[in-house]
Amino acid sequence: MRHAVLPAHVLACRGSAPRLIGVARRAESGRVETPSCAAPDADAVGLQLDPCEVAAPNHVVLVSRNQPRRRQLCWAHLLRNFRGLEEFGGKARSLGVGGQRIVKAVFREWYRYRDGELTRRGLRRRLVPIRLDLHRLLRRHVNNPASPARKIAKDLREYGAALWTFARVEGIEPTNNLAERALRKAVLWRKNSYGAASRDGSLYAERMLTVCESLRAQERSILDFLVASIRATLSRGHLPTLLPA
């Protein structure tokens, strides 16, 4: 799959919290979107696929930004949330334990589909009882006295449709997507270099990371693209595009 990828917007000036926003969009959409420096959803990481416009964030709270059925929550992050509830203990533990069992069941069926043992219709059929189990589990915990458990239960009940998009939309996975994997290089860069010291530095990092990851996704030469860009700028010629030909 060939994409025009915007992997990272980096706002990592000293004295402020680093922010990362990543978006990947199929080249067929005809444009590459650049996020604003003032974008509030600092942890949003998504993959948008035309024509169905399905995005895949990490966190439950972000689903309120779009219609749940047009988004896919990350089950790997959900598994970590349930583990956290188990470690929290007390009244939250039962939701954590039950949630982990359900997530593992989802992954088990997904792996069978991915390995060709199930058709998409078979996957959806196998997920029906798992989905019912999750619904019952969340219903039991919406009034849980432990606030972390209560919040997760309420959020998942409200935005639960975003958990199952992968079962009906081809190309969507239940876990990390292309954009999040592309973001990893930006995260490691920020960790090792402590980010940029100015807004101009952040802008430079944002643009270079965008260019590099977009070209890698299309198996194009980064050096050739940069040389062509510099030559076009000096000669006032036609600039190369990040979109595939």
C-alpha positions as CSV (number, residue, x, y, z in Angstrom):
1,M,0.0,0.0,0.0
2,R,1.5,3.3,-1.1
3,H,0.7,6.3,1.1
4,A,1.5,10.0,1.4
5,V,2.3,10.0,5.0
6,L,2.5,12.8,7.5
7,P,4.1,11.0,10.5
8,A,4.8,13.7,13.0
9,H,4.2,17.2,14.1
10,V,6.8,18.0,16.7
11,L,6.4,20.8,19.2
12,A,9.3,20.2,21.6
13,C,10.5,23.6,22.6
14,R,12.3,23.7,26.0
15,G,10.0,24.5,28.8
16,S,6.9,23.1,27.1
17,A,5.5,19.6,26.9
18,P,6.3,17.9,23.6
19,R,3.4,17.2,21.3
20,L,3.0,14.7,18.6
21,I,0.3,14.5,16.0
22,G,0.4,11.9,13.2
23,V,-1.9,11.4,10.3
24,A,-1.6,9.1,7.3
25,R,-3.8,9.5,4.2
26,R,-4.0,7.4,1.1
27,A,-2.4,9.2,-1.9
28,E,-5.7,8.7,-3.8
29,S,-7.2,11.4,-1.6
30,G,-5.1,13.9,-3.5
31,R,-3.6,15.9,-0.6
32,V,-1.3,15.8,2.4
33,E,-2.6,17.4,5.5
34,T,-0.4,19.4,7.8
35,P,-1.6,19.8,11.4
36,S,-1.5,23.2,13.1
37,C,0.9,24.0,15.9
38,A,-2.0,24.9,18.1
39,A,-3.7,21.5,17.6
40,P,-5.1,20.5,21.0
41,D,-5.1,16.7,20.6
42,A,-1.4,16.2,21.4
43,D,-1.6,12.4,21.6
44,A,-3.8,11.8,18.5
45,V,-2.3,9.2,16.2
46,G,-4.5,8.1,13.3
47,L,-4.7,6.4,9.9
48,Q,-7.4,7.8,7.6
49,L,-8.5,5.7,4.7
50,D,-10.5,7.0,1.8
51,P,-13.3,6.6,0.9
52,C,-14.6,5.3,4.2
53,E,-12.6,7.9,6.2
54,V,-11.7,5.6,9.1
55,A,-9.2,6.9,11.6
56,A,-7.4,4.9,14.3
57,P,-6.5,6.8,17.5
58,N,-4.9,5.5,20.7
59,H,-7.1,6.9,23.4
60,V,-10.8,6.5,24.1
61,V,-11.3,10.2,24.8
62,L,-10.3,11.2,21.3
63,V,-13.2,9.3,19.8
64,S,-15.6,12.1,20.8
65,R,-14.0,14.2,18.0
66,N,-15.5,12.0,15.3
67,Q,-18.3,9.6,14.8
68,P,-17.3,6.3,16.6
69,R,-18.1,4.1,13.7
70,R,-15.6,6.0,11.6
71,R,-12.8,5.4,14.0
72,Q,-10.9,2.4,15.3
73,L,-9.6,2.2,18.9
74,C,-6.3,0.5,19.5
75,W,-6.9,-2.8,21.3
76,A,-3.2,-3.0,22.4
77,H,-3.6,0.2,24.3
78,L,-6.9,-1.1,25.7
79,L,-5.1,-4.2,26.9
80,R,-2.6,-2.0,28.8
81,N,-5.5,0.0,30.3
82,F,-7.1,-3.2,31.6
83,R,-3.7,-4.4,33.0
84,G,-3.5,-1.0,34.8
85,L,-6.9,-1.6,36.4
86,E,-5.8,-5.1,37.6
87,E,-2.7,-3.5,39.2
88,F,-4.8,-0.8,40.7
89,G,-6.6,-3.5,42.6
90,G,-9.7,-3.2,44.8
91,K,-13.0,-2.8,43.0
92,A,-11.2,-2.1,39.7
93,R,-9.5,-5.4,39.5
94,S,-12.4,-7.5,38.2
95,L,-12.9,-5.1,35.3
96,G,-9.2,-5.3,34.5
97,V,-9.1,-9.1,34.6
98,G,-12.3,-9.5,32.6
99,G,-11.2,-6.9,30.1
100,Q,-7.9,-8.7,29.5
101,R,-9.6,-11.9,28.8
102,I,-11.9,-10.3,26.2
103,V,-9.0,-8.5,24.5
104,K,-7.0,-11.7,24.2
105,A,-10.1,-13.4,22.7
106,V,-10.4,-10.6,20.1
107,F,-6.7,-10.9,19.2
108,R,-7.1,-14.7,18.9
109,E,-9.8,-14.4,16.4
110,W,-8.0,-11.6,14.5
111,Y,-4.9,-13.7,14.2
112,R,-7.0,-16.5,12.8
113,Y,-8.4,-14.1,10.2
114,R,-5.0,-12.7,9.4
115,D,-3.6,-16.2,8.9
116,G,-6.4,-17.1,6.5
117,E,-8.3,-19.5,8.8
118,L,-11.3,-17.3,8.9
119,T,-13.1,-15.2,6.3
120,R,-14.2,-11.7,7.1
121,R,-17.8,-12.9,7.6
122,G,-16.5,-15.7,9.8
123,L,-14.5,-13.1,11.8
124,R,-17.6,-11.0,12.4
125,R,-19.6,-14.1,13.4
126,R,-16.9,-15.2,15.9
127,L,-16.7,-11.7,17.4
128,V,-20.4,-11.5,18.2
129,P,-20.3,-13.4,21.5
130,I,-17.1,-11.6,22.5
131,R,-18.8,-8.3,21.9
132,L,-21.7,-9.3,24.0
133,D,-19.3,-10.4,26.8
134,L,-17.7,-7.0,26.7
135,H,-21.1,-5.2,26.8
136,R,-22.1,-7.2,29.9
137,L,-18.8,-6.6,31.6
138,L,-18.9,-2.8,31.0
139,R,-22.6,-2.6,32.1
140,R,-21.6,-4.2,35.5
141,H,-18.9,-1.5,36.0
142,V,-20.5,1.8,35.0
143,N,-21.1,2.5,38.7
144,N,-17.9,1.0,39.9
145,P,-16.8,2.9,43.1
146,A,-13.2,2.9,41.7
147,S,-13.1,6.0,39.4
148,P,-10.5,4.6,36.9
149,A,-12.7,1.6,36.3
150,R,-15.9,3.6,36.2
151,K,-14.4,6.0,33.6
152,I,-13.2,3.3,31.3
153,A,-16.5,1.5,31.5
154,K,-18.5,4.6,30.7
155,D,-16.2,5.7,27.9
156,L,-16.2,2.3,26.2
157,R,-20.0,2.0,26.5
158,E,-20.4,5.4,24.9
159,Y,-17.8,4.9,22.1
160,G,-17.9,1.2,21.9
161,A,-18.7,1.1,18.2
162,A,-15.1,2.3,17.5
163,L,-13.8,-0.9,18.9
164,W,-15.1,-3.0,16.1
165,T,-14.5,-1.1,12.9
166,F,-11.7,-3.5,12.0
167,A,-14.2,-6.3,11.7
168,R,-16.2,-4.5,8.9
169,V,-13.7,-2.3,7.1
170,E,-11.0,-3.9,4.9
171,G,-7.5,-2.5,5.7
172,I,-8.2,-1.5,9.3
173,E,-6.4,-3.4,12.0
174,P,-7.3,-3.7,15.7
175,T,-4.0,-2.4,16.8
176,N,-1.2,0.1,15.9
177,N,-1.3,1.4,12.3
178,L,1.0,2.8,9.7
179,A,1.0,6.3,11.1
180,E,1.8,5.3,14.7
181,R,4.7,3.1,13.5
182,A,6.0,6.1,11.5
183,L,5.8,8.3,14.6
184,R,8.2,6.0,16.5
185,K,11.2,7.6,14.8
186,A,10.1,11.0,15.8
187,V,9.5,9.9,19.3
188,L,13.0,8.4,19.6
189,W,14.5,11.5,18.0
190,R,12.8,13.7,20.5
191,K,13.9,11.5,23.4
192,N,17.6,11.4,22.3
193,S,17.9,15.0,21.3
194,Y,15.5,16.7,23.8
195,G,13.6,18.2,20.9
196,A,14.1,21.6,19.4
197,A,15.0,24.8,21.2
198,S,12.8,27.1,19.1
199,R,9.6,27.3,17.1
200,D,11.7,27.4,13.9
201,G,13.5,24.2,15.0
202,S,10.2,22.5,15.6
203,L,9.0,23.5,12.2
204,Y,12.1,22.2,10.6
205,A,11.8,18.9,12.4
206,E,8.1,18.6,11.5
207,R,8.8,19.1,7.8
208,M,11.8,16.9,7.6
209,L,10.1,14.0,9.4
210,T,7.1,14.4,7.1
211,V,9.2,14.3,4.0
212,C,11.4,11.3,5.2
213,E,8.5,9.1,6.3
214,S,6.4,9.9,3.3
215,L,9.2,9.0,0.9
216,R,10.1,5.8,2.9
217,A,6.4,4.7,2.7
218,Q,6.6,5.1,-1.1
219,E,10.0,3.6,-1.4
220,R,11.4,6.8,-2.9
221,S,14.9,8.2,-2.4
222,I,15.1,10.9,0.3
223,L,18.4,12.2,-1.1
224,D,17.0,12.5,-4.6
225,F,13.9,14.3,-3.4
226,L,16.0,16.8,-1.3
227,V,18.4,17.5,-4.2
228,A,15.5,18.1,-6.6
229,S,13.8,20.4,-4.1
230,I,17.0,22.5,-3.6
231,R,17.6,22.7,-7.4
232,A,14.0,23.7,-8.1
233,T,14.2,26.4,-5.4
234,L,17.4,27.9,-6.7
235,S,16.2,27.8,-10.3
236,R,12.6,28.8,-9.4
237,G,11.5,25.7,-11.2
238,H,8.7,23.2,-10.4
239,L,9.0,21.7,-6.9
240,P,8.7,17.9,-6.5
241,T,5.7,16.5,-4.7
242,L,5.3,14.1,-1.9
243,L,2.3,12.5,-3.6
244,P,3.0,9.4,-5.7
245,A,3.0,9.9,-9.5
